[in-house]
Amino acid sequence: MFKVYILQSLKNRRYYVGHTVNMMERLKKHNAGSVKSTKYGKPWKIIYTEDYSTKSEAATREVEIKKYKGGILFKKLLGL
């Protein structure tokens, strides 16, 4: 099972969208500073996830969410 996830930085309130097979291990990497694109926003918290059966589906959905990141659809997805 693959997860598409949205993280929010507790430091600067920014968002990060990604996909993974092991959510908790991936979150540990984000919070350890091991991921270049998130190392300056740590700590991060999970605020949204979706499950997909294939990596291809998850990657496609990740790109879709990134396209409307910060817009009305992004806020609607998060219930803001």
C-alpha positions, 0 to 999 in steps of 0.5 A, a space after each residue: 500500500 502506498 500513501 500520498 501525504 501532506 506534511 506541515 512544518 511546525 516551524 514555518 507552517 509550510 506544506 510538503 506533499 510526497 508519497 511513500 510505502 512506509 509513512 512513519 519511516 518517511 516522517 522520521 527522515 523528514 524530521 531528522 533533516 535527511 530530506 533536502 527539501 524539508 530539512 529547514 522546516 523541521 519538525 513536520 507533522 502529518 496533516 493528510 494521507 490517501 492510500 493507493 495500491 500502486 506506486 504509479 497511482 500514488 505518484 500521479 496523485 502527488 503531482 495532481 495535489 502539487 499542481 493546486 498546492 496553496 490554491 482553493 482546491 488545496 484548502 478544500 482538500 485539507 478542510 480549511 
